[in-house]
Amino acid sequence: MANSVWAFATAGVAAPQLFEAVAIEASRRIKEFNSQKLANTVWAFATAGVTAPQLFEAVAIEALRKIKKFNSQNLANTAWAFATSDVAAPQLFEAIARQAQIRINEFNPQAVANAAWAFATAGVAAPKLFEAIASEALRRVKEFKSQEVANTAWAFACVGWEQNHIFEEFGSAIAGDLDKFEDLELSQLYVVALHVHIESPDLDFPLLDRLELLRSAFTRCEPRPSRLQRDVSSMLREMGWSHEFEHVTSEGFSLDLAVPESKEAVEVDGPFHFLRDVSSGEFVINGATQFKKRLLRKLGWKVASVAFFEWNKKTRKERETLLMKNVRSEVDET
């Protein structure tokens, strides 16, 4: 089962019925899977973009029992798969962090980058792991490919890393090679540069000289408006809150709904802003969304949020109450 879904995912061949069948059968027989097969299975589902919450829950439980048998690639791939699939598994991530931080020298550059990206995306605090990753990444920075550099630098900025030498080293290593980077990678480096500029304005960070190039890539990667965003906007206008739809700040951030003069904003958070906890079923805001809102607040914006799961299945009156609670209270308090 593990080899089958791994092969289809690696080949990029869609096979929804196969993945559905494997998800059901693998969940039932999960104790028969060794560490390699557990990692390969969730990696395949994540790579293929197939949602399988019951399977991921089963893997999270079984992986905890076998975590000491995971090799470095298995550890990185499992964390990457859960983060990519928007599945939160705090206990599993904690166990992976404990193993990874003492075995970080066994990780290749891709595994180092994937682990950093996964923990940052999942919003899991793992300071000892990031210390180990920083040491290993700095030692081997010249071995990193462009995507690995971008993912690692973004991860450290995302978690609010305060030891600036990693940004200096990574910035110096890539400043002259930005033509090798894709838009998504340049977009990641833009928010890294913005983070450094805001948090450490005196730091001589090489990428600040290429800020316009990075900003252009960043604005091209910003998401498009959703139906939910339009619905929230309409109701707020009816309630008397006049605002701009899709306001772009001078830094390039796209704000769903905003009043630029007072720097008030409402972010309408759809499903891609969250992970789903495998044990509780609750939604957990992801690291990227936390990072964006942290930067916006540092830039002086008052940011309120409306989550899709709070909005859906509510009556009109309940939605008005929700907006009064989430939006007005945030603006008034700040």
N, C-alpha and C positions, 0 to 999 in steps of 0.2 A: 504493500500500500504506500509506504513512504517513498520507495523508489519510483513508483508510477507517477505520483503527483509531482515529485521532484523533476522527473524527466519532462513532463508536459509543461511545467512552469519554466524550466530552463529553455525549452524549445520555443516558448511563447505561443503554444497551441492551446486555444480555449477548449475546455472539456467540462462544461458545467455539471453534466450528469455524473461523470466520474468523480469529480471533487465532492459532489453532494453525497454520493455513495460512500466514499472514503471517510468523509466527516462523520457519518453515522456509525460506520463499522469501527473506525479507529477510536472513537469515543468509548465504544463498548469494550474494546480490547486494549485499552491504552497501557495496561500493565505489562503487555508483551513487548512494548517498544523500548529499545535501549536508548541511551542518551543521543547517539547519532541520529536515530530515526525520529526521535521527538523533535530535535532541532530541524532536521530536513523537512519534516511534515509542515510545521508552522511556517518555515521559510517559503515553502512552495505555495501555501495558501496566501501568504502575504504578497509574494511576487506575482501571483496570478490575480490578485485583487478579489479573492473569493472570501466572503464573510462566513464565518463558522464559529459563533460564540460558544456553543456547547463543546466543540473540539478544543478550542483555546482554553476553556476552563479546565477540561480534563488534563491537557498538557501542563498547565500551570501547577496543578496538584501533583502530577507524576514527576515533573521535572524537579520539584522541591525534594522529593525522595532520592533522586539520582544525581543531584547537582554536582557532587564531588567527582562524578565520572565524566562530566562534560569536559571536552578539551577546549582550548581557547576559541577555535572557530565556532564550535557549538554554542558557547556562551554568548559571543557577539551576535551570531545569527538569530538566536532565540530572542534576545533583547530587541534586535532590529525588527524581527517579525511582529512582535507584540506592539511595538511603537508604530510601525507602518500600518498595522491593521486596526489602530485606534483602540487597542485593548489594554486596560490598566490591570496590572497584577502586582501590587506593591510588595507582597511577600516574596514573590519570585524575583523581582528586580533587586530586592535587598540581598537575596541569596546569591544572585549573579554578581552583584557588586563585591561581596565578600570574597568570592573566588577569583574574580578578575583582578582585583587590586593586588593580590599577592602573586599573580601569575602573568602580570602585564607584559613581561619580557618575552612571553611565548606568543603574543599577538602580532600578526603581521600588520602593516599600515592600514589595510582595509578594515581589519577587525578592530583596530584602535579607533578609527574614525567612526565606524558603525556603532561601537559601544558608546562613544561620547554622544553621537547624534541621538541614539535611542533613549538614553537616560535624560537628555535635555528635552527631547520631544515629549517623553512621558511625564515630565515635570517631577522626576524623582530626585530628591536631594541625596547626593552620594559624594560628599567632599573628599573622603579618603581615596575613592576610585578616581576622581578627577585629578587629585594630586599625583597619583600614579600615572595616569594618562598624560598629564602635562610633562612629567619627567621623561616618559618614553617618547612622546611626540617631539619634544625639543631635541632629543638625542638623534632622532631619525627623520627629521623634517625633510631632508633632501630626497628621501625615498617615497614621499607621499605624492600621489597623483593629484590633479587639480580638484576633482570631486572630493577626495579625502581631506585635502587642505581646507576647502570651503566648509565641509561638514564639521570638521574638528574646530575650526575657528568660530563658526556660528554657535556650536554647542557651548563653548566656554563663555561667549558673550551672552547667550541665552540664560545661563545659570548665574550670570552676574559675577563672573570670576574677577577677583580683585588683584591678582598677581600679574602685572602687565607684561612681564617678560615674554610670556607665550604669544601675546599679540605682536610685540616687537619682532620676535624671531620669525613668526609666520608672515607678517607683513613684509619684512625684508626679503624673505625667500621667494615671494610671489609677485612683488611689485612690478618687476620687469617682464613678467610672463602672462599678463592678464589677457592677452589675445588667445591663450589656450583655453580659457574658461567659457563655459556656456552661460546663457542668460540667468538660469536658476542659480548657478554658482556665484556669478557676479552679484546677484540679488542678495545672496547670503552674506557676501563680503561687504555689501553696502551697510547692512544693519550692524555688522561687526564694527565697521569704521564709525558709524553713528554712535554706537555704544561707547567706543573709546573716546570719541570727541566729547560726549556728554559727561562721562564718568572721570576721564583723565585728560582734561583739555591741554595740559602742559606736555603730554607725551608726544614725542616725535614719531608719529605713526605714518609710515610710507604711503599707505593707501589713501590718506587724506588728500594727497596731491591728485588722485584720480577719481575724486568723489563724483564728478559729473558723469563720467562713464558708468560708474557703479549705480548711480541714481537712475540713469536711463534704463538700465537693465531691471532695476527694482520696480519701476513704475510699469514696465511691460509685463511683469509677473503678478501684479496685484489682481485679486479675484474680481469677477463681475457681479453686479447686483443680483439678488435673489428675489423671488416672489415674496418671501417672508419679510425681507427688508422693505419692500414697497408697501406691504400691508401695515407694518409698524409705522412707517413714515406717514401714511394716510391718516392713521388714527391719531398720531401726535399732532398733526396739523388741525384735525377736527377739535382737539383738546386745547388748541391755542398756542402750541409750541412751534413757532415758525423756524425753519431750518433749511440748510442746503442739503440736497441729496447727492451723495458721492462727492464730498468735498476733498480735494487733494491739498495737503499741507505743503508748505515750502520745502519740507524735507522729503516729500514724495509719498507720505502715508495717505492711503485712501481711507477716509472716514465715512462710514455708512450714512450717518446723519449728523450734521454739525452746525453750530452757530460760531463762525470764525471770529466775530468781534469779541465775544466773551470767552472763547476757547472752551465751549461746552460741546460734548459729543456723545452720541449714542451708537454703540457697536451692537449690531444684531448678529448674534452668534449661532450659526447653523451647525449641523452635525460635524463638519470637519474641524471645528474648534475644540472638540471634546474626545476623550477616550471613555470607553465603557468598562467599569470595574467588573471583572469576571465573577467575583464573589458576591458583591452587594447589588450589582446591576445599576448602580448609580453612575451618573455622568461626571467626569472629572475634566476640568479645563486643561488643555494641553500646554506644553511649554512654550510653543511658538506664540500662542495667543497671550499668555502671561507676559512674554517678552515684549510684544508690541505695545501692550497697555502700559507696561512699566516705562518704556521709552517715551510714550506719549505724555504720561504724567510728569516725567522729568522735563519735558518740553513745555510744561505749563498747561496741558489740557486736563479738563475735568471729564473723566470718561465713565459713563454708565453703560450697563450691559442688559440686553434682553436675550435670554437663551431660548432656543427653539422648543425645548422640551417643557419649558414653563409656559410658552405661548400656545402650543398645540392643544387641542381638545378643551379649550376654555371658551366660555361665553363672552360676548362682547363686553358685558359689565365687568367680568373677571379680568379681561385684558386691560381695560381702563384702569382698574385697581392695580394691576401688575405694573403698568407704566408709571402710575403715580408713586408707587413704592420704590421701584428700581431706578427710575429716571429722575424724578423730582427730588427724591431724598439725596441722591448722589450730588446733584447740582447744588442743592441748598446747603449740604454739609460742607462742601468744599468752597 
